[in-house]
């Protein structure tokens, strides 16, 4: 599958539209597994989904505590919650 980015939209060579039904809603609460935590420390950090990183097959997560966006792989979503305007 080959993807080209043109004017902000993804265009597939096959001409078929991609199925995006599996993506969470923008701003959905994301729970990211933190590696290297031991004992009774919390092994999950809460952030918000802001997109997919096509280069590394990861999820872009916004961290409200630090106002940064990072790419993470071990992510679960609460699809019933999203950012409120």
N, C-alpha and C positions, 0 to 999 in steps of 0.2 A: 504494500500500500504506500503510495507516494503522496505526500501532502505539500501543497504550495500555498503560501500566504499571500493573498492579494486583497488590498484595500480593507484590511481588518477581518476578512472572512476566510475560512478554510475552503479550498477547492480541491476536490479529489479528482484524480486523473480519470477514474471510472465514470464520473459524472453523477454518482449517487451521493445523496446527502448523508453525512455521518450520523450515527445513532448516539445522541447525547443524553438519553434517558437515564443512564446510570450515574451521571454527574450530580453531585449535590448542588443545592441552590447557593448562589453567591452569598457569603456571609454566614453560612451554616456553622454551628459550633463544631469544632474539630478537637478530638482528643488524640494527642500525639504521644506515642510510647517513647520514653526517654531511656536510652541505653546507658548502662554503667551505674544505675542506682541500686543500692543494696539495702538489705534489712527492711525496716518499716518505713523508709522514705517513700514519698509518693513517686510512682513510676510513670505518671501521666501528667501532661501539661495541657492546658486549655487554650485554644486559639480560634481563628476564624478562617474558613476556606475562601481564597480569593482567585484560585485558578489552577490550571495544570501546567507543569513545566514539561514541554515537549522534548527537551534535550536530555533530561535525566530520568524521565518516567516517574516523576515525583509530584507531590501536591504542594502548591504555594500556600503557605499558612501565614496569616497576619497575627503577630503577637501584640496585644494591646498594652501589656506592661512595658515593653521596650520600643513600641512603635516601629517595628521592623517586620520584614517579610523574609521568610526562609523557605527552602525546599525540603520537604520531609517525605519519608516513605511509609512509615508505620503509623497510619492514620485511620481513625474511625470517626464517623459523623453522627450527630444527632440531627436527623433530617427534619424534625418537627420544629426546630428552633432556627432562627436566622437573625441577622442584625436588624434592629428596628431603626427607622430613619430619625 
